[in-house]
Amino acid sequence: MTSLFATFSLDALDGIALAVLILTWAVTGWLAEHPPASRPSVSALMAGYRREWMRQFVTRSPRIFDANIIDSLRQSTAFFASASMIAIGGGVALIGNVTTLEGLAHDLTLEAAGVRVELKIILVLVFLANALLKFVWAHRLFGYCAILMASVPNDVADPQAYPRADQAAEINITAAKSFNRGLQSIYFALAAITWLLGPWALIGATVITCFVLLRREFASLSREVMLAR
C-alpha cells in the first residue's frame, strides 16, 4: 500500500501545476457565466439573443427556420459527444498498455514510471468524461427546447404564446451553458496532455488556455459585433 501511494504521490511542483489547472478551469467557467455587469461575456450576450430569438419565433411563419437551427444545435452536441467518447476509449486503451506508456515516457525523456504517466492520462480522461456528460445533457436539453417550441401556439393573441416562448428560451440558454462547459473541458483536456512534458509545460499550457478562453469571452471581435447597435 505504501509503495502504491508513493507511486501516485506528486512532488510540490506537480501539485502546484495540478492546482493551477483545476483552479483556472473553475474560475474561467465561472467568469464566463457570471461576468461583471460592466463587461458582459459572449455567453451572457448570447443568452440575451436567445431570448430575443424565441420572442421573434412566436410571430414567424412558417417556423421551419427555427426548427432547422435547433436541429443544427443538436447535431453539434451529438458530434462533440461522439468525439469525446472516442477520445475516452483511446485513453482507456492507452492506460491498459503500461508498456506503451513507459515507451512514451522514454520518448518524451520523462521518468519511466508507467503508473505515473497513467495518472497524467487519467487527468485528461476526467476532463473528457466531464465534457461527454455536458454534451449529452446539452443534446437532451435542446430536444426539450424543441418540444417547448412546438407547444407555442400559432396564434400570437393566445395568452400562452409568449410565456411558452420564454420557457423555451430558458431551456435553450441552459443547454448552451452545458455545451459551453463541455467545450471548456475539451480545452483544458488539451492543456492537461502537456503534463506529460512536465509540470512547467502544464502551467504554461494552462495559462495559454485561460488567455484564449477569456479573450474569446471578453475581448474578441465576435463580442464587439454582438455589442454593436
C-alpha positions as CSV (number, residue, x, y, z in Angstrom):
1,M,0.0,0.0,0.0
2,T,2.8,2.4,0.9
3,S,4.7,1.8,-2.4
4,L,1.4,2.2,-4.3
5,F,0.8,5.6,-2.6
6,A,4.3,6.7,-3.3
7,T,3.9,5.9,-6.9
8,F,0.8,8.1,-7.2
9,S,2.2,10.8,-5.0
10,L,3.1,14.2,-6.5
11,D,6.1,16.4,-5.8
12,A,5.5,20.0,-4.9
13,L,5.8,21.4,-8.4
14,D,3.5,18.8,-9.9
15,G,0.9,19.5,-7.1
16,I,1.1,23.3,-7.8
17,A,0.7,22.7,-11.6
18,L,-2.3,20.5,-11.0
19,A,-3.9,23.0,-8.6
20,V,-3.3,25.8,-11.1
21,L,-5.1,23.8,-13.8
22,I,-8.1,23.0,-11.7
23,L,-8.4,26.5,-10.2
24,T,-8.1,28.1,-13.6
25,W,-10.7,25.7,-15.1
26,A,-13.2,26.6,-12.3
27,V,-12.5,30.4,-12.4
28,T,-12.7,30.8,-16.2
29,G,-16.0,28.9,-16.4
30,W,-17.5,31.0,-13.5
31,L,-16.4,34.3,-15.1
32,A,-17.9,33.3,-18.4
33,E,-21.3,32.6,-16.8
34,H,-21.1,35.4,-14.2
35,P,-19.4,38.3,-15.9
36,P,-19.1,41.8,-14.4
37,A,-22.2,43.9,-15.2
38,S,-19.9,46.5,-16.9
39,R,-18.4,43.9,-19.3
40,P,-20.7,41.1,-20.3
41,S,-19.2,38.0,-21.8
42,V,-20.1,36.4,-25.1
43,S,-22.0,33.8,-23.3
44,A,-24.1,36.4,-21.5
45,L,-24.7,38.4,-24.7
46,M,-25.8,35.2,-26.5
47,A,-28.3,34.5,-23.7
48,G,-30.0,37.8,-24.5
49,Y,-30.0,36.9,-28.2
50,R,-31.5,33.5,-27.4
51,R,-34.4,35.1,-25.5
52,E,-35.0,37.5,-28.4
53,W,-34.9,34.6,-30.8
54,M,-37.7,32.9,-29.0
55,R,-39.8,36.1,-28.9
56,Q,-39.3,36.6,-32.7
57,F,-40.1,32.9,-33.1
58,V,-43.7,33.5,-31.9
59,T,-44.6,35.6,-34.9
60,R,-42.6,33.8,-37.5
61,S,-44.5,31.8,-40.1
62,P,-43.6,29.2,-41.1
63,R,-41.3,28.2,-38.3
64,I,-39.1,25.9,-40.4
65,F,-36.1,28.2,-40.0
66,D,-36.2,27.8,-36.2
67,A,-36.6,24.1,-36.4
68,N,-33.5,23.9,-38.6
69,I,-31.5,25.9,-36.1
70,I,-32.4,23.6,-33.2
71,D,-31.6,20.6,-35.3
72,S,-28.2,22.0,-36.1
73,L,-27.5,22.7,-32.5
74,R,-28.4,19.1,-31.6
75,Q,-26.2,17.8,-34.3
76,S,-23.3,19.8,-33.0
77,T,-23.7,18.5,-29.5
78,A,-24.0,14.9,-30.8
79,F,-20.8,15.3,-32.8
80,F,-18.8,16.5,-29.8
81,A,-20.3,13.8,-27.6
82,S,-19.2,11.2,-30.1
83,A,-15.7,12.7,-30.4
84,S,-15.4,12.7,-26.6
85,M,-16.4,9.0,-26.4
86,I,-13.8,8.1,-29.0
87,A,-11.1,10.0,-27.2
88,I,-12.1,8.4,-23.8
89,G,-11.9,5.0,-25.4
90,G,-8.4,5.7,-26.8
91,G,-7.2,7.0,-23.4
92,V,-8.6,3.9,-21.6
93,A,-6.9,1.6,-24.1
94,L,-3.6,3.5,-23.6
95,I,-3.8,3.2,-19.8
96,G,-4.3,-0.6,-20.3
97,N,-1.0,-0.9,-22.1
98,V,1.7,0.1,-19.5
99,T,4.5,-0.9,-21.8
100,T,3.3,1.7,-24.4
101,L,3.1,4.3,-21.7
102,E,6.6,3.6,-20.5
103,G,7.9,3.9,-24.1
104,L,6.1,7.2,-24.4
105,A,7.7,8.4,-21.2
106,H,11.2,7.4,-22.6
107,D,10.4,9.1,-25.9
108,L,9.5,12.3,-24.1
109,T,12.6,12.0,-21.8
110,L,10.3,11.6,-18.8
111,E,10.5,9.3,-15.9
112,A,9.8,5.7,-16.9
113,A,7.2,5.1,-14.2
114,G,4.2,3.8,-16.1
115,V,1.8,4.4,-13.3
116,R,2.9,8.0,-13.0
117,V,2.2,8.5,-16.7
118,E,-1.1,6.7,-16.2
119,L,-2.1,9.3,-13.6
120,K,-1.5,12.1,-16.1
121,I,-3.6,10.3,-18.7
122,I,-6.3,9.8,-16.1
123,L,-6.5,13.6,-15.6
124,V,-7.1,14.1,-19.3
125,L,-9.8,11.4,-19.2
126,V,-11.5,13.2,-16.3
127,F,-11.9,16.3,-18.4
128,L,-13.1,14.3,-21.4
129,A,-15.6,12.5,-19.3
130,N,-16.9,15.8,-17.9
131,A,-17.1,17.1,-21.5
132,L,-19.1,14.0,-22.6
133,L,-21.6,14.4,-19.8
134,K,-22.1,18.1,-20.6
135,F,-22.6,17.4,-24.3
136,V,-25.1,14.6,-23.7
137,W,-27.1,16.8,-21.3
138,A,-27.0,19.7,-23.8
139,H,-28.2,17.4,-26.5
140,R,-31.1,16.4,-24.4
141,L,-31.9,20.0,-23.3
142,F,-32.0,21.1,-26.9
143,G,-34.5,18.3,-27.5
144,Y,-36.6,19.7,-24.6
145,C,-36.4,23.1,-26.2
146,A,-37.6,21.8,-29.5
147,I,-40.7,20.3,-27.8
148,L,-41.4,23.5,-25.9
149,M,-41.1,25.4,-29.2
150,A,-43.6,23.0,-30.8
151,S,-46.0,23.7,-28.0
152,V,-46.0,27.5,-28.6
153,P,-49.4,28.4,-30.1
154,N,-49.5,29.8,-33.6
155,D,-52.0,32.5,-32.5
156,V,-50.0,35.4,-31.2
157,A,-53.0,36.6,-29.2
158,D,-53.1,33.3,-27.3
159,P,-52.1,34.1,-23.6
160,Q,-49.8,31.0,-23.6
161,A,-47.7,32.1,-26.7
162,Y,-45.1,34.3,-25.1
163,P,-44.9,32.5,-21.7
164,R,-44.2,29.3,-23.6
165,A,-41.6,31.0,-25.8
166,D,-39.9,32.4,-22.6
167,Q,-39.8,28.8,-21.2
168,A,-38.2,27.6,-24.4
169,A,-35.6,30.4,-24.3
170,E,-34.6,29.5,-20.7
171,I,-34.2,25.8,-21.6
172,N,-32.2,26.9,-24.7
173,I,-29.9,29.0,-22.6
174,T,-29.4,26.2,-20.1
175,A,-28.5,23.8,-22.9
176,A,-26.0,26.4,-24.3
177,K,-24.4,26.7,-20.9
178,S,-23.9,22.9,-20.7
179,F,-22.5,22.9,-24.3
180,N,-20.0,25.7,-23.4
181,R,-18.9,23.8,-20.3
182,G,-18.3,20.8,-22.4
183,L,-16.1,22.8,-24.8
184,Q,-14.2,24.3,-21.9
185,S,-13.4,20.8,-20.6
186,I,-12.1,19.9,-24.1
187,Y,-9.8,23.0,-24.0
188,F,-8.5,22.0,-20.6
189,A,-8.1,18.3,-21.6
190,L,-5.8,19.5,-24.3
191,A,-3.9,21.6,-21.7
192,A,-3.7,18.6,-19.4
193,I,-2.0,16.5,-22.1
194,T,1.1,18.7,-21.7
195,W,1.6,17.4,-18.2
196,L,3.4,14.5,-20.0
197,L,6.1,17.1,-20.7
198,G,6.4,18.1,-17.1
199,P,4.8,20.5,-14.6
200,W,6.1,23.7,-16.2
201,A,4.6,22.7,-19.5
202,L,1.3,22.1,-17.8
203,I,1.4,25.5,-16.1
204,G,2.3,27.2,-19.4
205,A,-0.5,25.4,-21.3
206,T,-3.0,26.3,-18.6
207,V,-2.1,30.0,-18.8
208,I,-2.4,29.9,-22.6
209,T,-5.7,28.1,-22.4
210,C,-7.0,30.6,-19.8
211,F,-5.9,33.5,-22.0
212,V,-7.6,32.1,-25.1
213,L,-10.9,31.4,-23.3
214,L,-11.0,34.8,-21.6
215,R,-10.1,36.7,-24.8
216,R,-12.9,35.0,-26.7
217,E,-15.4,35.8,-24.0
218,F,-14.4,39.3,-23.2
219,A,-12.1,40.8,-25.9
220,S,-13.0,39.0,-29.2
221,L,-14.2,40.6,-32.5
222,S,-17.4,38.5,-32.3
223,R,-18.2,40.1,-28.9
224,E,-17.8,43.6,-30.4
225,V,-20.2,42.6,-33.2
226,M,-22.8,41.4,-30.7
227,L,-22.5,44.7,-28.8
228,A,-22.9,46.8,-31.9
229,R,-26.2,48.6,-32.1
